[in-house]
């Protein structure tokens, strides 16, 4: 059973990494001090409602159970429930009590997270719940395949920067245009392929690139994240066409076309119930 861990974060710095990616640094001692999570660690980020200085979360249940708490959160009235989105912890600096989170800025900035990040300033307050992580390389893996869209780029960057010298990785990232490329420092042997989406439908160019890729031989470990349908198609290709063992693929849909995270969360809670 996952247990609830909540944290209060205060913005201490805001900077653009690329035209559509902003890195926000938070002072958050309790989150910065967490240990035992992989480099793709993610948190639920809660934003204040208009007129609030900080988000008001429901109290933690006595059991500490995340699912029980999340049901309470979803049951809050629309005018009282703080907006929430899931984000990767891009970096932790426990010696400074600092946490970095990268936000993708959308052209319309209509979503609560993108809108908040576009105007974030030093002193702004948010709340975090988590972290949790999925990345776990089997001992038998001889190389890694990392696949994702721009929403997966913060996690991919963190994974790449944590690779040991003995690691080999092939990476495919779809971005809207060349200006969204980033550089990473790594000790691993990395082949990084930037797939520019341009005017094509989201994920189509990425899927084509993975299907056409000349991948290394040896036992693989794949980490695939981004839009849910594209993640499903990439995983299906790796299993059916490439012969990947299902147990050697870590996959998660960060978002889904046409559905808000609230709607997806309600679907998952109902399915679990």
C-alpha positions as CSV (number, residue, x, y, z in Angstrom):
1,X,0.0,0.0,0.0
2,X,1.4,3.4,-1.0
3,X,1.6,5.8,1.9
4,X,0.9,9.6,1.7
5,X,3.8,12.0,1.9
6,X,3.1,15.7,1.4
7,X,5.4,18.6,1.2
8,X,5.2,22.4,0.9
9,X,7.4,24.1,-1.7
10,X,8.3,27.7,-2.2
11,X,9.6,29.0,-5.5
12,X,13.2,30.3,-5.2
13,X,14.2,30.6,-8.9
14,X,12.6,30.4,-12.4
15,X,14.5,30.0,-15.7
16,X,13.8,29.0,-19.2
17,X,15.6,25.8,-20.3
18,X,14.2,26.1,-23.9
19,X,11.5,28.3,-25.4
20,X,8.8,25.9,-24.2
21,X,10.4,24.4,-21.0
22,X,10.8,26.3,-17.8
23,X,12.7,25.0,-14.8
24,X,11.4,26.1,-11.4
25,X,13.4,25.6,-8.3
26,X,11.6,25.1,-5.0
27,X,12.8,25.3,-1.4
28,X,11.4,22.1,0.0
29,X,13.5,20.4,2.6
30,X,11.3,17.4,3.2
31,X,11.1,16.5,-0.5
32,X,14.7,17.2,-1.2
33,X,15.7,14.8,1.6
34,X,13.7,11.8,0.2
35,X,15.8,8.8,-0.7
36,X,15.3,5.4,-2.4
37,X,13.6,6.6,-5.5
38,X,14.7,6.3,-9.1
39,X,15.8,9.2,-11.4
40,X,12.3,9.2,-12.9
41,X,10.7,10.1,-9.6
42,X,7.4,11.9,-10.0
43,X,5.2,13.9,-7.7
44,X,1.6,15.3,-7.7
45,X,1.9,19.1,-7.7
46,X,-1.0,21.1,-6.3
47,X,-1.6,24.7,-7.2
48,X,-3.5,27.5,-5.3
49,X,-6.9,28.5,-6.5
50,X,-7.5,32.2,-7.4
51,X,-7.3,34.3,-4.3
52,X,-5.2,31.8,-2.4
53,X,-1.6,32.1,-1.4
54,X,-1.1,28.3,-1.3
55,X,-3.2,25.3,-2.1
56,X,-5.5,23.9,0.6
57,X,-5.2,20.1,0.6
58,X,-7.5,17.7,2.5
59,X,-6.0,16.3,5.7
60,X,-4.1,13.0,5.5
61,X,-6.1,9.9,6.5
62,X,-5.0,8.2,9.7
63,X,-4.0,5.2,7.6
64,X,-1.8,7.3,5.4
65,X,-3.2,5.5,2.3
66,X,-2.7,7.5,-0.9
67,X,-5.8,6.0,-2.6
68,X,-8.1,6.8,0.3
69,X,-6.7,10.4,0.4
70,X,-7.1,10.8,-3.4
71,X,-10.7,9.8,-3.2
72,X,-11.2,12.5,-0.6
73,X,-9.4,15.0,-2.8
74,X,-11.6,14.2,-5.8
75,X,-14.8,14.5,-3.7
76,X,-13.9,18.2,-2.8
77,X,-16.3,20.7,-4.4
78,X,-15.0,22.2,-7.6
79,X,-14.6,25.7,-6.0
80,X,-12.4,24.3,-3.2
81,X,-10.4,21.5,-4.8
82,X,-6.9,22.7,-5.8
83,X,-5.8,22.0,-9.3
84,X,-3.3,19.1,-9.5
85,X,-0.9,17.7,-12.2
86,X,1.9,15.1,-12.1
87,X,5.5,16.1,-12.8
88,X,8.9,14.6,-12.7
89,X,11.4,15.7,-10.0
90,X,14.2,16.9,-12.4
91,X,16.8,17.2,-9.6
92,X,17.1,17.0,-5.8
93,X,19.8,19.0,-3.9
94,X,19.4,17.9,-0.3
95,X,22.4,19.9,0.8
96,X,20.5,23.1,-0.3
97,X,17.0,21.9,0.5
98,X,16.2,22.4,-3.2
99,X,14.0,20.6,-5.8
100,X,13.9,21.3,-9.5
101,X,10.7,20.7,-11.6
102,X,10.6,21.3,-15.4
103,X,7.2,22.5,-16.8
104,X,6.3,22.3,-20.5
105,X,4.7,25.6,-21.5
106,X,1.9,25.1,-24.0
107,X,1.0,27.7,-26.6
108,X,-2.3,28.5,-25.1
109,X,-1.3,28.0,-21.4
110,X,-4.9,27.0,-20.7
111,X,-4.1,24.2,-18.3
112,X,-3.7,25.0,-14.6
113,X,-0.1,23.8,-14.4
114,X,1.1,25.5,-17.6
115,X,-0.7,28.7,-16.7
116,X,0.8,28.7,-13.2
117,X,4.3,28.0,-14.5
118,X,4.1,30.7,-17.1
119,X,3.7,33.4,-14.4
120,X,5.5,31.7,-11.5
121,X,7.6,34.1,-9.4
122,X,9.9,33.8,-6.4
123,X,7.9,33.2,-3.2
124,X,5.0,31.4,-4.9
125,X,3.8,28.3,-3.0
126,X,2.7,24.9,-4.1
127,X,2.2,21.5,-2.4
128,X,3.7,18.2,-3.4
129,X,2.5,14.6,-2.8
130,X,5.0,11.8,-3.4
131,X,7.4,10.9,-4.8
132,X,7.1,7.6,-6.6
133,X,9.3,6.1,-9.3
134,X,9.2,3.3,-11.9
135,X,12.6,3.1,-13.5
136,X,14.4,0.0,-12.4
137,X,17.0,-1.7,-14.6
138,X,17.2,-5.5,-14.3
139,X,20.6,-6.8,-13.5
140,X,20.7,-8.8,-16.7
141,X,20.1,-5.8,-19.0
142,X,22.9,-5.1,-21.4
143,X,21.6,-1.8,-22.8
144,X,18.7,0.6,-22.3
145,X,16.1,2.1,-24.7
146,X,14.5,5.4,-23.6
147,X,11.5,6.7,-25.6
148,X,9.2,9.6,-24.9
149,X,7.7,13.0,-26.0
150,X,8.6,16.4,-24.5
151,X,6.6,15.6,-21.4
152,X,9.0,12.7,-20.7
153,X,12.1,14.8,-21.4
154,X,12.6,15.8,-17.7
155,X,12.6,12.2,-16.6
156,X,14.8,11.1,-19.6
157,X,17.3,13.9,-18.8
158,X,17.5,12.8,-15.1
159,X,17.9,9.1,-16.2
160,X,20.7,10.0,-18.6
161,X,22.5,12.1,-16.1
162,X,22.4,9.2,-13.6
163,X,23.8,6.6,-16.0
164,X,26.9,4.9,-14.8
165,X,30.0,4.6,-17.0
166,X,29.1,1.0,-17.8
167,X,25.6,1.8,-19.2
168,X,24.7,2.0,-22.9
169,X,21.5,3.7,-23.9
170,X,19.6,4.5,-27.1
171,X,17.2,7.5,-26.7
172,X,14.4,8.7,-28.9
173,X,12.6,11.9,-27.9
174,X,9.9,13.7,-29.9
175,X,9.9,17.5,-29.6
176,X,7.8,20.1,-31.4
177,X,10.8,21.8,-33.0
178,X,14.6,21.9,-32.9
179,X,14.7,24.7,-30.4
180,X,13.5,22.3,-27.7
181,X,16.7,20.2,-27.8
182,X,18.7,20.0,-24.6
183,X,22.1,18.9,-23.6
184,X,22.9,16.5,-20.8
185,X,26.1,15.5,-19.0
186,X,26.5,11.7,-18.6
187,X,29.1,9.1,-17.8
188,X,27.2,6.5,-20.0
189,X,27.5,5.7,-23.6
190,X,24.5,7.4,-25.1
191,X,23.0,7.8,-28.6
192,X,20.4,10.6,-28.4
193,X,18.0,11.0,-31.3
194,X,15.8,14.1,-31.5
195,X,12.6,13.5,-33.5
196,X,11.1,16.8,-34.6
197,X,7.3,16.6,-34.8
198,X,6.7,19.7,-36.9
199,X,3.1,19.6,-38.2
200,X,2.7,15.9,-37.9
201,X,0.2,14.4,-35.3
202,X,1.6,14.1,-31.8
203,X,3.7,10.9,-31.5
204,X,3.5,9.8,-35.2
205,X,7.1,10.7,-36.0
206,X,8.3,9.1,-32.7
207,X,6.6,5.8,-33.5
208,X,8.0,5.8,-37.0
209,X,11.5,6.5,-35.7
210,X,11.4,3.7,-33.2
211,X,10.1,1.3,-35.8
212,X,12.9,2.2,-38.2
213,X,15.6,2.3,-35.5
214,X,18.7,0.0,-35.7
215,X,18.8,-1.1,-32.1
216,X,21.8,-2.7,-30.3
217,X,21.9,-6.5,-29.7
218,X,21.9,-8.0,-26.2
219,X,19.3,-8.1,-23.4
220,X,17.4,-4.7,-23.4
221,X,15.6,-2.7,-20.8
222,X,13.0,-0.2,-22.2
223,X,11.6,2.9,-20.5
224,X,8.7,4.4,-22.5
225,X,6.6,7.4,-21.4
226,X,4.5,10.2,-22.8
227,X,1.1,10.4,-24.4
228,X,-0.8,7.2,-23.5
229,X,-1.7,5.9,-27.0
230,X,1.8,6.4,-28.3
231,X,3.2,4.6,-25.3
232,X,0.9,1.7,-26.0
233,X,1.9,1.5,-29.7
234,X,5.6,1.7,-28.9
235,X,5.3,-1.1,-26.3
236,X,3.3,-3.2,-28.7
237,X,6.0,-2.8,-31.4
238,X,8.8,-3.7,-29.0
239,X,7.0,-6.9,-27.8
240,X,5.6,-8.1,-31.1
241,X,8.1,-6.9,-33.7
242,X,11.3,-6.7,-31.7
243,X,10.9,-9.6,-29.3
244,X,11.3,-7.6,-26.1
245,X,10.3,-9.4,-22.9
246,X,7.3,-7.6,-21.4
247,X,8.9,-7.7,-18.0
248,X,11.8,-5.7,-19.5
249,X,9.6,-2.7,-20.5
250,X,8.7,0.0,-18.1
251,X,5.9,2.1,-19.6
252,X,3.5,4.8,-18.4
253,X,1.1,7.2,-20.1
254,X,1.9,10.7,-18.7
255,X,-1.2,12.1,-20.4
256,X,-4.0,11.2,-22.8
257,X,-5.4,13.2,-25.7
258,X,-8.7,14.7,-25.0
259,X,-8.7,14.0,-21.2
260,X,-7.6,16.1,-18.3
261,X,-5.6,14.5,-15.5
262,X,-8.6,14.8,-13.2
263,X,-10.7,12.8,-15.6
264,X,-8.0,10.1,-16.0
265,X,-7.7,10.0,-12.2
266,X,-11.4,9.5,-11.7
267,X,-11.3,6.7,-14.3
268,X,-8.5,4.9,-12.4
269,X,-10.2,5.3,-9.0
270,X,-13.4,3.9,-10.4
271,X,-11.5,1.0,-12.0
272,X,-9.7,0.3,-8.8
273,X,-13.0,0.3,-6.8
